[in-house]
Amino acid sequence: MGEYLNANMAEFWFLLGFILLAVELVAFGMASGVLLFAGIGALITGALFLLGILPETWIAGIASFGVASGASTA
């Protein structure tokens, strides 16, 4: 399972982003915003991996997720 995630990092971040957005929509009705901005950050991170801008490492992914979530919140 770990090898699959390491080989498909962009897909993992896209899936995480869509799951976070779906939970925000279904459970909270887009009222909290926390999962909304985290989902947007995950989608941005997935796009950066897919475009080859970020190296496919977990450190780069987590850092990009945090920065993208914070930037989308601001």
BELCOR-V599284 format. One record per backbone hydrogen bond with DSSP energy under -1.0 kcal/mol. NH is the residue of the N-H (numbers start at 1). CO is the residue of the C=O. E is the energy in kcal/mol with one decimal. If there is no record, write none. Layout:
BEGIN
[[NH:CO:E] [NH:CO:E]]
END
This chain:
BEGIN
[[5:1:-2.1] [6:2:-2.2] [7:3:-1.8] [8:4:-1.4] [12:8:-1.7] [13:9:-2.2] [14:10:-2.2] [15:11:-2.6] [16:12:-2.6] [17:13:-2.3] [18:14:-2.4] [19:15:-2.3] [20:16:-2.6] [21:17:-2.2] [22:18:-2.3] [23:19:-2.6] [24:20:-2.1] [25:21:-2.1] [26:22:-2.9] [27:23:-2.3] [30:24:-1.9] [37:33:-2.3] [38:34:-1.8] [39:35:-2.5] [40:36:-2.2] [41:37:-2.2] [42:38:-2.1] [43:39:-2.2] [44:40:-2.3] [45:41:-2.2] [46:42:-2.5] [47:43:-2.1] [48:44:-2.3] [49:45:-2.1] [50:46:-2.5] [51:47:-2.3] [53:48:-1.9] [54:48:-1.2] [57:55:-2.3] [61:57:-2.0] [62:58:-2.8] [63:59:-2.3] [64:60:-2.5] [65:61:-2.4] [66:62:-2.1] [67:63:-2.4] [68:64:-3.0] [69:65:-2.2] [70:66:-2.3] [71:67:-2.6] [72:68:-2.3] [73:69:-1.6] [74:70:-2.0]]
END
